[in-house]
Amino acid sequence: MREAVLVRARTLSPSVRELTFDPGPGHTHVPGHWVTFFLDSPGAEPIKRQYSVASAPREDGTFDLAVTRVEGGPMSSFLHEAAVGARIRMLPAQGLFVLEPMTRPILMVATGTGIAPFRAMIEELAHKAPGHPPVTLLFGCRTREEILYDDELSAVPHVRFVPTLSRADDAWTGRRGWVQSHLPELVGELGTDIDVYICGLTRMVKEVRRLCREELGVDRKRVHIERYD
């Protein structure tokens, strides 16, 4: 157990806040890892929540989280209201949702803050493997205001950022609908010899995994998942 200090914060969307924490010396993570935070609750066991790290490793050891405010959620409320300097107990980063050796194109599929581990992975690739195979990131959310890291990810070479909105307004000229509806086209473009990484709510993750394995011809071993509900 260690204590992390909030050193920066910014608003990413009406419901998502990015927080940058300093976990102290000796902490490391691999893109795709998550951390566990603990919040004391009077008269009860501490509240425990896991969040995927949204940044590649840095020399100063800090890392970013992208946290959705959950109505009535004590942890998300604390994190959305916390001021710089706030402290919170945490366990070291861990997890198995990490990039395999990059020998083929990659399709990443995310909804909401499921984009967090992919942002970390893409940051790492841009820094350490600028000539990596092409990456397509299919990202689903409801409205244009909820698109996360758009300008940043769209600027990374060899990365195609593909947002789709389920509640788009009339002015939106991009893709519409759930991420599942765009899979046949994107897999058709990339071919079936790809690695697919999926992160988001369980219902989406299961359906995308099923489509890739059973209908679109992707090798079962090439489909990697992380769920956060």
Secondary structure, DSSP 8 states (H G I E B T S, - for coil): -EEEEEEEEEE-SSSEEEEEEE--TT----TT-EEEEEEEETTEEEEEEEEEB-S---TT--EEEEEE--TT-HHHHHHHH--TT-EEEEEEEE-S-------S-EEEEEEGGGGHHHHHHHHHHHHH-TT---EEEEEEESSGGG--SHHHHHTSTTEEEEEEESS--TT--SEES-GGGGHHHHHHHH-SSSEEEEEE-HHHHHHHHHIIIIIS---GGGEEEEE--
